[in-house]
Amino acid sequence: MEDELTCPVCLELYADPLILPCSHSVCKQCLQDIIHSKKEKTDNEEKIDCPSCRKPLDATKEALASLPRNLALENIVIRYTEECSKRLANKASIDLPSPEPSGGSEETEDVLPADFPVEHRQKCELCEGNTPSKAAWYCGQCSVAYCHPCLDKFHPKRGSLVRHKLRRPSDLESSNKEVFCQDHEAEAAAIFCDQCQSLVCHLCVCDGVGKHAGHKILDATTASGKIKELVSGKRQGLEKQLVSHAEQQTKLEELINEIKSIHKESESHIENQYKRLLADLSIILSQERDAILHSLAEEKNQCLRKLQHTMTESKQHIKQMHMLSQSCQELVEEKNVHATLINASRVEQLNKEVEQCANKTKEVNLQFEDCVKKKSSQVSDLYTGTRKFRHRAMAAVRLMLEEDEDQCKTIIPHIKSPTSPRSPQGQGRSEAPRVHNKYLITWGFTSTSFTAEELTANSSWTVTIDKNSTHMGNLNTGYLFGVGIASVPLNFKDLTGMNEKSLGIICSGGDIIFAKNSKQECLMQLPGLPVSVSVAVRMDQPNVMVFAYKISCTHWGDVLTGKHVVTDVLMKKKTYPVFTVSQRVKLLFPTFV
């Protein structure tokens, strides 16, 4: 039958067949191709031959427009195509034993190929209501999916239904299921209208009848391929966008983690700086408090010493007067005249002692009056101790709030080498400058201290500590470096801050520490190298000296600042910048200021 439905030109099933005057049929597109080819080869444009019988035919535009469509043949082709599709679908059906009634004792076994799809989403087509049950069986002859109750009810194992082939349902049925036209419910929708983007039947495209007449139509395969190609292009665009958005998501997550990390580190620095400010302020206020208390104690002791001295002399004078009074009383109470006359020589001595006692009394009275007069001023000094402390404390707070670098001259300390451990002081090259290219390194495998020239005015300097590429070692163990001041030049073995002659910022055991007289106060953990330490020394304050410091790192900037007030008299007289460097690091100075 397929031979009768095949076009003699394209050898495919007829598409839009036209009836020629000789009663043969040909595809509309094939006829147009024949006319076009005839025009290119010959000048006779008004005659063509029938592809089947070779009979000459009129090829004018009027004749071609009058050729009728072979609707019967077109319908036969469509029905033939549908039957072929059904046969292909039914090839997937497999003979199975008919299911026993639901009350039977035997169960029906499936005999399916290994690659047949078992999982499916088919629903029973005969269940009533909006929620049909999941299909359990599919009849290839009825093309209907059944659940167990509907199979017993609508497809009993009786009569001609016994020979129907039942199998397990799959999603293959839904894909091969026939689709009907929305306008002509009895006709299969097998034609795709490209203009309206919808499936239609052959009646919808009939000239003068269907509402899709004259529209561009495509066969299902071509239309499906075109749609898939369009959607595939859109999908590729979406995939590119998804990749781009995925990269953006990754970068956003990295930014979020980075911001959280920076925020956490910032919180840590703020908390550390807060504690440092409180500690420095507490230390300087404690120093002022101790100074005031010491001054008051000195005034109290001095006053008490004078009062105690006056009281002691007064007691001794009173004792002497008691003794004179007793001697006089003995002479007065003597009843023996001869005894009285015998002691007459003592009267003159008693008179002298009484006169001396009177003079002593005047002296003691003067001392007493002096103590009474000075008592008000001495007590007043004790009363005003609180006011003095408040004034000194406020001055100390103002000193802590000042920017010390603005009051200091920035310098690059001029350093000479300390005495070599193998050379006596002053011999050979031991006094040669040790600063090469503005950096300090140590000798061998020990730490070395360097002393700069004495400071004569307010000064500030900065030194950067970095790894020494020629030595490898753990930076979190042992004494690493030190930057500070000393009252005397340090020996090369003396470590900055680890003796009574120096103080400063050191790094030991992975922590940055303020060290003074071997006493250590941990400031923070070493943030890594390189790290910069800036020191400012103010010598313009009466009786004290200010040592301010600032610690900075490359990725964060200023991390911690602090200030200490030095009351050491020797440090106030002479001050030297000092530096200690281990073999694991090097100290670099700026090239200019």
C-alpha positions as CSV (number, residue, x, y, z in Angstrom):
1,M,0.0,0.0,0.0
2,E,2.9,2.3,0.7
3,D,3.8,2.3,-3.1
4,E,0.4,3.8,-4.0
5,L,0.9,6.5,-1.4
6,T,4.4,7.5,-2.6
7,C,5.1,10.5,-4.8
8,P,6.8,9.6,-8.1
9,V,9.1,12.6,-7.8
10,C,10.4,12.7,-4.2
11,L,9.6,9.0,-3.5
12,E,8.2,10.0,-0.1
13,L,4.6,9.9,1.1
14,Y,2.4,12.5,-0.5
15,A,2.5,16.0,1.1
16,D,-0.2,18.4,-0.1
17,P,-1.0,16.3,-3.2
18,L,-2.5,17.9,-6.3
19,I,-4.6,16.1,-9.0
20,L,-3.2,16.6,-12.5
21,P,-5.5,16.7,-15.6
22,C,-4.3,13.1,-16.4
23,S,-5.7,12.0,-13.0
24,H,-2.3,11.3,-11.5
25,S,-1.2,13.0,-8.3
26,V,2.0,14.8,-7.3
27,C,3.2,16.8,-4.3
28,K,2.6,20.5,-4.6
29,Q,6.2,21.3,-3.8
30,C,7.5,18.7,-6.3
31,L,5.4,20.2,-9.0
32,Q,6.8,23.7,-8.3
33,D,10.3,22.2,-8.4
34,I,9.6,20.6,-11.8
35,I,8.4,23.9,-13.3
36,H,11.3,25.8,-11.9
37,S,13.8,23.3,-13.3
38,K,12.0,23.4,-16.7
39,K,12.4,27.2,-16.8
40,E,16.1,27.0,-16.3
41,K,16.7,24.4,-19.0
42,T,14.3,25.4,-21.9
43,D,12.4,28.4,-23.1
44,N,9.2,26.5,-23.3
45,E,7.7,27.5,-19.9
46,E,4.1,26.6,-20.6
47,K,4.4,22.8,-21.0
48,I,5.6,20.1,-18.6
49,D,5.4,16.3,-18.6
50,C,3.4,14.2,-16.1
51,P,5.9,12.4,-13.8
52,S,3.9,9.2,-14.1
53,C,2.6,9.0,-17.7
54,R,4.7,11.6,-19.4
55,K,1.7,13.3,-20.9
56,P,2.2,17.0,-21.7
57,L,0.5,19.3,-19.3
58,D,-0.3,23.0,-19.3
59,A,2.2,24.8,-16.9
60,T,0.8,28.3,-16.9
61,K,0.1,30.1,-13.6
62,E,-3.7,30.0,-14.2
63,A,-3.6,26.2,-14.9
64,L,-1.5,25.5,-11.8
65,A,-3.8,27.6,-9.6
66,S,-6.8,25.7,-10.8
67,L,-5.4,22.2,-9.9
68,P,-7.5,20.8,-7.1
69,R,-6.0,19.2,-3.9
70,N,-6.4,15.5,-3.5
71,L,-8.0,15.6,0.0
72,A,-8.9,11.9,-0.1
73,L,-5.3,10.9,-0.8
74,E,-4.1,13.3,1.8
75,N,-6.4,11.8,4.5
76,I,-5.3,8.3,3.5
77,V,-1.7,9.3,3.9
78,I,-2.4,10.8,7.4
79,R,-4.3,7.7,8.5
80,Y,-1.6,5.4,7.1
81,T,1.0,7.4,9.1
82,E,-1.0,7.0,12.2
83,E,-1.5,3.3,11.8
84,C,2.3,2.9,11.2
85,S,2.9,4.8,14.5
86,K,0.5,2.5,16.3
87,R,2.2,-0.6,15.0
88,L,5.6,0.7,16.1
89,A,4.2,1.4,19.6
90,N,2.5,-2.0,19.8
91,K,5.8,-3.7,19.1
92,A,6.9,-2.7,22.6
93,S,3.9,-4.8,24.0
94,I,4.8,-8.2,25.4
95,D,2.4,-11.1,25.8
96,L,1.6,-11.6,29.5
97,P,-0.8,-14.0,31.2
98,S,-4.1,-12.4,31.9
99,P,-4.4,-11.2,35.5
100,E,-6.4,-13.2,37.9
101,P,-9.3,-11.5,39.6
102,S,-8.4,-9.5,42.7
103,G,-9.6,-12.4,44.9
104,G,-7.6,-15.1,43.0
105,S,-5.0,-17.1,44.7
106,E,-2.4,-16.8,41.9
107,E,-0.6,-13.7,40.9
108,T,0.2,-12.6,37.4
109,E,3.9,-12.6,36.6
110,D,5.5,-10.0,34.3
111,V,7.6,-11.3,31.5
112,L,9.6,-8.2,30.5
113,P,12.9,-7.7,28.7
114,A,15.8,-6.6,30.9
115,D,16.0,-3.1,29.4
116,F,12.2,-2.4,29.5
117,P,11.5,0.6,31.7
118,V,9.8,-0.3,35.0
119,E,9.5,3.1,36.7
120,H,6.7,5.2,35.3
121,R,4.4,8.1,36.0
122,Q,1.3,6.7,34.3
123,K,-2.0,7.3,36.0
124,C,-5.2,5.2,35.5
125,E,-7.3,6.6,32.7
126,L,-10.6,5.3,34.0
127,C,-10.5,6.4,37.7
128,E,-13.1,8.9,38.7
129,G,-12.2,12.1,40.5
130,N,-9.3,14.5,40.3
131,T,-6.7,12.1,41.8
132,P,-6.5,9.0,39.8
133,S,-4.6,6.0,41.1
134,K,-1.2,4.9,39.7
135,A,-1.6,2.6,36.7
136,A,-0.7,-1.1,37.2
137,W,-1.5,-2.5,33.8
138,Y,-1.6,-1.3,30.2
139,C,-3.6,-2.9,27.3
140,G,-1.9,-2.6,24.0
141,Q,-5.1,-3.2,22.0
142,C,-7.2,-0.8,24.0
143,S,-4.3,1.7,24.5
144,V,-5.6,2.3,28.0
145,A,-3.8,2.2,31.4
146,Y,-5.6,0.6,34.3
147,C,-5.3,0.4,38.0
148,H,-6.1,-2.9,39.6
149,P,-9.8,-2.0,40.5
150,C,-10.5,-0.5,37.1
151,L,-8.9,-3.5,35.3
152,D,-11.3,-5.9,37.1
153,K,-14.2,-3.6,36.4
154,F,-13.7,-2.4,32.8
155,H,-11.4,-5.1,31.3
156,P,-12.6,-8.4,32.7
157,K,-11.0,-11.6,31.5
158,R,-13.9,-12.7,29.4
159,G,-14.9,-12.9,25.7
160,S,-12.6,-11.3,23.2
161,L,-10.8,-9.4,26.0
162,V,-9.1,-12.6,26.9
163,R,-6.8,-12.3,23.9
164,H,-5.8,-8.7,24.7
165,K,-2.1,-8.3,25.6
166,L,-1.5,-6.7,29.0
167,R,1.8,-5.5,30.3
168,R,3.2,-3.2,32.9
169,P,2.8,0.5,32.0
170,S,5.7,2.8,31.1
171,D,6.2,6.4,30.1
172,L,6.5,5.2,26.5
173,E,2.7,5.2,26.1
174,S,2.3,8.8,27.0
175,S,5.0,9.8,24.5
176,N,3.3,7.7,21.7
177,K,-0.2,8.5,22.6
178,E,-2.3,10.0,19.8
179,V,-3.1,13.8,20.1
180,F,-6.4,15.1,18.8
181,C,-7.2,18.4,17.3
182,Q,-8.7,21.0,19.6
183,D,-11.1,22.3,16.8
184,H,-11.9,18.9,15.3
185,E,-11.9,16.4,18.2
186,A,-12.3,13.4,16.0
187,E,-9.3,14.2,13.9
188,A,-5.7,13.5,14.9
189,A,-3.4,16.5,15.2
190,A,-0.4,15.5,13.1
191,I,0.4,18.9,11.4
192,F,2.3,21.8,13.0
193,C,1.3,25.3,12.1
194,D,4.6,27.3,12.4
195,Q,2.8,30.6,12.3
196,C,0.4,29.8,15.2
197,Q,2.9,27.4,17.0
198,S,0.2,24.7,17.5
199,L,-0.6,21.2,16.4
200,V,-3.6,21.0,14.0
201,C,-5.3,18.4,11.8
202,H,-5.6,18.2,8.0
203,L,-9.0,19.9,8.1
204,C,-7.5,23.0,9.8
205,V,-5.2,23.6,6.8
206,C,-7.7,23.1,4.0
207,D,-7.9,26.0,1.6
208,G,-11.0,28.1,2.2
209,V,-12.1,25.9,5.1
210,G,-9.6,25.7,7.9
211,K,-8.5,28.7,10.0
212,H,-4.9,27.8,9.4
213,A,-5.2,27.7,5.6
214,G,-2.3,29.5,3.9
215,H,-0.1,29.4,7.1
216,K,3.3,27.9,7.0
217,I,3.0,24.3,8.1
218,L,5.7,21.8,9.1
219,D,5.7,18.1,9.6
220,A,6.0,16.9,13.2
221,T,9.7,15.8,12.9
222,T,10.9,19.1,11.3
223,A,8.9,21.2,13.8
224,S,10.1,19.1,16.7
225,G,13.7,19.5,15.5
226,K,13.3,23.2,15.0
227,I,11.8,23.7,18.5
228,K,14.6,21.5,20.0
229,E,17.2,23.5,18.2
230,L,15.7,26.8,19.4
231,V,15.4,25.5,23.0
232,S,18.9,24.0,22.8
233,G,20.3,27.4,21.9
234,K,18.4,29.0,24.8
235,R,19.6,26.2,27.1
236,Q,23.3,26.8,26.1
237,G,22.8,30.5,26.8
238,L,21.3,29.6,30.2
239,E,24.2,27.3,30.9
240,K,26.7,30.1,30.2
241,Q,24.7,32.3,32.5
242,L,24.6,29.6,35.1
243,V,28.4,29.2,34.9
244,S,28.8,33.0,35.2
245,H,26.4,33.1,38.1
246,A,28.2,30.2,39.8
247,E,31.5,32.1,39.5
248,Q,29.8,35.1,40.9
249,Q,28.5,33.0,43.8
250,T,31.9,31.7,44.5
251,K,33.4,35.2,44.5
252,L,30.6,36.5,46.7
253,E,31.2,33.6,49.2
254,E,34.9,34.5,49.2
255,L,34.0,38.2,49.7
256,I,31.7,37.2,52.6
257,N,34.3,35.0,54.2
258,E,36.9,37.7,53.7
259,I,34.7,40.4,55.2
260,K,33.9,38.1,58.2
261,S,37.6,37.4,58.7
262,I,38.5,41.1,58.5
263,H,35.7,41.9,60.9
264,K,36.8,39.3,63.3
265,E,40.4,40.5,63.1
266,S,39.3,44.1,63.5
267,E,37.3,43.2,66.6
268,S,40.4,41.5,68.0
269,H,42.6,44.6,67.3
270,I,40.0,47.0,68.8
271,E,39.7,44.8,72.0
272,N,43.4,44.6,72.3
273,Q,43.8,48.4,71.8
274,Y,41.0,49.0,74.3
275,K,42.8,46.9,76.9
276,R,46.1,48.5,76.1
277,L,44.7,52.1,76.6
278,L,43.1,51.1,79.9
279,A,46.3,49.4,81.1
280,D,48.6,52.3,80.1
281,L,46.2,54.8,81.7
282,S,45.9,52.6,84.8
283,I,49.7,52.4,85.1
284,I,50.3,56.1,84.8
285,L,47.5,56.9,87.3
286,S,49.0,54.3,89.6
287,Q,52.3,56.0,89.3
288,E,50.8,59.4,90.1
289,R,48.9,57.9,93.0
290,D,52.0,56.3,94.4
291,A,53.9,59.5,94.0
292,I,51.3,61.5,95.9
293,L,51.0,58.9,98.6
294,H,54.8,58.8,98.9
295,S,54.9,62.6,99.2
296,L,52.2,62.6,101.8
297,A,53.9,59.9,103.7
298,E,57.2,61.9,103.7
299,E,55.4,65.0,105.0
300,K,53.6,62.9,107.7
301,N,56.9,61.3,108.8
302,Q,58.7,64.6,108.8
303,C,56.0,66.2,110.9
304,L,55.8,63.2,113.3
305,R,59.6,63.2,113.7
306,K,59.6,66.8,114.8
307,L,56.7,66.3,117.2
308,Q,58.3,63.1,118.6
309,H,61.5,65.0,119.1
310,T,59.7,67.9,120.9
311,M,57.7,65.4,123.0
312,T,60.9,63.5,124.0
313,E,62.7,66.7,125.1
314,S,59.6,67.7,127.0
315,K,59.5,64.4,128.8
316,Q,63.1,64.6,129.7
317,H,62.6,68.2,131.0
318,I,59.6,67.2,133.0
319,K,61.7,64.3,134.5
320,Q,64.5,66.7,135.4
321,M,62.0,69.2,137.0
322,H,60.6,66.3,139.1
323,M,64.0,65.4,140.3
324,L,64.8,69.1,141.3
325,S,61.4,69.4,143.0
326,Q,62.1,66.2,145.0
327,S,65.5,67.5,146.1
328,C,63.9,70.8,147.2
329,Q,61.2,68.9,149.0
330,E,63.8,66.8,150.9
331,L,65.5,69.9,152.2
332,V,62.3,71.5,153.2
333,E,61.0,68.5,155.1
334,E,64.3,67.9,156.9
335,K,63.5,68.3,160.7
336,N,67.1,68.1,162.0
337,V,68.6,71.5,162.1
338,H,72.1,70.3,161.9
339,A,71.3,68.1,158.9
340,T,69.7,71.2,157.2
341,L,72.8,73.3,157.9
342,I,75.1,70.5,156.6
343,N,73.1,70.5,153.2
344,A,73.3,74.3,152.9
345,S,76.0,74.0,150.3
346,R,73.5,72.3,148.0
347,V,71.2,75.3,147.9
348,E,73.4,77.2,145.6
349,Q,73.6,74.2,143.2
350,L,69.9,73.8,143.3
351,N,69.4,77.5,142.5
352,K,71.6,77.1,139.4
353,E,69.7,74.0,138.3
354,V,66.4,75.7,138.8
355,E,67.5,78.6,136.6
356,Q,68.7,76.2,133.9
357,C,65.4,74.3,134.2
358,A,63.6,77.6,133.7
359,N,65.6,78.4,130.6
360,K,64.9,74.9,129.3
361,T,61.2,75.4,129.9
362,K,61.3,78.5,127.8
363,E,63.0,76.6,125.0
364,V,60.5,73.7,125.2
365,N,57.7,76.1,125.2
366,L,59.0,77.8,122.0
367,Q,59.3,74.4,120.3
368,F,55.8,73.6,121.3
369,E,54.5,76.9,120.0
370,D,56.4,76.3,116.8
371,C,54.8,72.8,116.4
372,V,51.3,74.3,117.1
373,K,51.9,77.0,114.5
374,K,53.1,74.7,111.8
375,K,50.4,72.1,112.5
376,S,47.8,74.0,110.4
377,S,50.0,74.1,107.3
378,Q,51.1,70.5,107.7
379,V,47.5,69.3,108.1
380,S,46.5,71.5,105.2
381,D,49.1,69.7,103.0
382,L,47.5,66.4,104.0
383,Y,44.0,67.8,103.3
384,T,45.0,68.9,99.8
385,G,46.5,65.6,98.8
386,T,43.4,64.6,97.0
387,R,43.3,67.8,95.0
388,K,47.0,67.4,94.1
389,F,46.4,63.9,92.9
390,R,43.5,64.9,90.8
391,H,45.5,67.7,89.1
392,R,48.5,65.4,88.5
393,A,46.2,62.7,87.2
394,M,44.5,65.0,84.7
395,A,47.8,66.2,83.5
396,A,48.9,62.6,83.1
397,V,45.7,61.9,81.1
398,R,46.4,64.9,78.8
399,L,49.9,63.6,78.4
400,M,48.6,60.2,77.4
401,L,46.2,61.8,74.8
402,E,48.9,63.9,73.1
403,E,50.3,62.8,69.8
404,D,54.0,62.3,70.7
405,E,55.2,62.1,67.1
406,D,54.2,65.7,66.6
407,Q,56.4,66.7,69.5
408,C,59.4,64.7,68.2
409,K,62.0,65.0,65.5
410,T,62.1,62.0,63.2
411,I,65.7,60.5,63.0
412,I,67.6,57.6,61.7
413,P,69.7,56.4,64.6
414,H,73.4,56.4,63.9
415,I,74.7,53.1,65.0
416,K,78.2,51.7,65.5
417,S,79.2,48.1,66.0
418,P,79.4,46.8,69.5
419,T,82.6,45.3,70.7
420,S,83.3,42.1,68.8
421,P,83.3,39.0,71.0
422,R,86.7,38.1,69.6
423,S,88.3,41.5,69.7
424,P,89.2,43.7,72.7
425,Q,87.4,47.0,73.1
426,G,89.0,49.7,70.9
427,Q,91.2,47.3,68.8
428,G,91.1,46.4,65.2
429,R,87.8,46.9,63.4
430,S,85.5,46.5,66.4
431,E,84.4,50.1,66.2
432,A,83.6,50.1,62.4
433,P,80.0,50.9,61.4
434,R,77.9,47.8,61.3
435,V,74.9,49.3,59.4
436,H,75.1,48.2,55.7
437,N,72.4,49.4,53.4
438,K,70.4,50.7,56.4
439,Y,69.8,47.3,58.0
440,L,71.1,45.4,61.1
441,I,72.1,41.7,61.2
442,T,73.6,39.6,63.9
443,W,76.9,37.8,64.2
444,G,76.7,34.0,63.6
445,F,74.1,32.1,65.5
446,T,73.6,34.4,68.5
447,S,71.5,37.6,69.1
448,T,73.4,40.8,69.0
449,S,72.6,44.2,70.5
450,F,73.4,47.6,69.0
451,T,73.5,51.0,70.6
452,A,72.9,54.3,68.8
453,E,74.2,57.7,69.6
454,E,72.8,59.5,72.7
455,L,69.5,61.4,72.4
456,T,69.6,65.1,73.1
457,A,66.0,66.1,72.3
458,N,62.6,64.6,71.7
459,S,63.1,62.0,68.9
460,S,61.2,59.3,67.0
461,W,62.4,56.5,64.7
462,T,60.9,53.5,62.9
463,V,62.4,50.2,62.2
464,T,61.0,47.3,60.1
465,I,61.7,43.7,61.1
466,D,61.7,41.1,58.3
467,K,62.9,37.6,57.8
468,N,66.6,37.0,57.2
469,S,66.7,35.0,54.0
470,T,70.1,33.5,54.8
471,H,68.8,31.8,58.0
472,M,65.8,29.6,58.5
473,G,64.1,29.0,61.8
474,N,60.9,29.1,63.8
475,L,59.8,32.7,64.4
476,N,57.6,31.6,67.4
477,T,60.4,30.4,69.7
478,G,63.0,32.2,71.7
479,Y,64.1,35.9,71.6
480,L,63.5,37.3,68.1
481,F,64.2,41.1,68.2
482,G,64.1,44.1,70.5
483,V,63.6,47.9,69.9
484,G,63.9,50.3,72.9
485,I,66.1,52.7,74.9
486,A,68.8,52.3,77.6
487,S,70.5,54.5,80.2
488,V,73.9,53.2,79.2
489,P,75.4,51.6,76.0
490,L,74.5,47.9,75.9
491,N,77.0,45.1,75.5
492,F,76.6,42.9,72.4
493,K,75.2,40.1,74.6
494,D,72.7,42.3,76.6
495,L,69.2,41.8,75.3
496,T,67.0,44.9,75.1
497,G,64.4,45.1,77.9
498,M,65.9,42.1,79.8
499,N,68.1,44.1,82.3
500,E,67.7,47.0,84.6
501,K,69.5,49.3,82.1
502,S,66.9,49.1,79.3
503,L,63.3,48.9,78.3
504,G,61.4,48.5,75.0
505,I,59.3,46.4,72.6
506,I,60.6,42.9,72.2
507,C,59.4,39.7,70.5
508,S,59.8,36.4,72.3
509,G,58.0,33.1,72.0
510,G,55.8,34.4,69.2
511,D,54.4,37.3,71.3
512,I,55.2,41.1,71.1
513,I,56.0,42.2,74.7
514,F,56.8,45.4,76.6
515,A,59.8,44.6,78.7
516,K,61.4,46.7,81.5
517,N,63.9,45.6,84.0
518,S,63.3,42.0,82.9
519,K,59.6,42.4,83.7
520,Q,57.4,41.4,80.7
521,E,53.9,42.5,79.7
522,C,52.4,40.7,76.7
523,L,50.9,43.1,74.2
524,M,49.8,40.9,71.3
525,Q,50.7,37.9,69.2
526,L,53.2,38.5,66.4
527,P,51.0,39.2,63.3
528,G,53.7,37.9,61.0
529,L,56.7,39.4,59.2
530,P,57.4,42.1,58.1
531,V,56.3,44.2,61.0
532,S,57.2,47.8,61.8
533,V,57.9,49.3,65.3
534,S,57.8,53.1,65.7
535,V,59.3,54.6,68.9
536,A,58.9,58.2,70.2
537,V,60.9,59.4,73.2
538,R,59.9,62.7,74.9
539,M,62.4,64.3,77.2
540,D,60.6,67.7,77.7
541,Q,58.5,66.6,80.7
542,P,59.7,67.5,84.2
543,N,61.0,64.6,86.3
544,V,59.7,61.9,83.8
545,M,60.3,60.7,80.3
546,V,57.6,59.4,77.8
547,F,58.2,56.3,75.8
548,A,55.5,55.8,73.1
549,Y,55.4,53.0,70.6
550,K,53.3,52.0,67.5
551,I,53.2,48.5,66.0
552,S,52.2,48.2,62.3
553,C,51.9,45.3,59.8
554,T,51.8,45.5,56.0
555,H,48.3,44.0,55.4
556,W,46.6,45.9,58.2
557,G,48.4,49.1,59.0
558,D,48.5,50.4,62.6
559,V,47.7,47.5,64.9
560,L,48.5,48.7,68.4
561,T,49.8,51.9,70.1
562,G,50.9,52.4,73.6
563,K,52.7,54.8,76.0
564,H,54.7,54.4,79.2
565,V,56.0,57.1,81.5
566,V,59.5,56.4,82.7
567,T,60.5,57.8,86.1
568,D,64.0,56.3,86.2
569,V,66.4,59.2,87.1
570,L,69.3,57.5,85.3
571,M,67.3,57.1,82.1
572,K,66.3,60.7,82.3
573,K,69.9,61.8,82.4
574,K,71.2,59.8,79.5
575,T,69.2,57.9,76.9
576,Y,70.4,55.7,74.0
577,P,68.4,54.0,71.3
578,V,69.1,50.2,71.5
579,F,68.3,47.3,69.1
580,T,68.7,43.6,69.5
581,V,68.5,41.2,66.5
582,S,68.6,37.4,66.2
583,Q,69.9,35.4,63.3
584,R,66.4,34.7,62.0
585,V,65.5,38.4,61.2
586,K,67.0,41.6,60.1
587,L,66.2,45.2,61.1
588,L,65.7,47.7,58.3
589,F,65.7,51.5,58.7
590,P,64.1,54.0,56.2
591,T,66.5,55.4,53.6
592,F,65.4,59.0,54.4
593,V,63.2,61.0,56.8
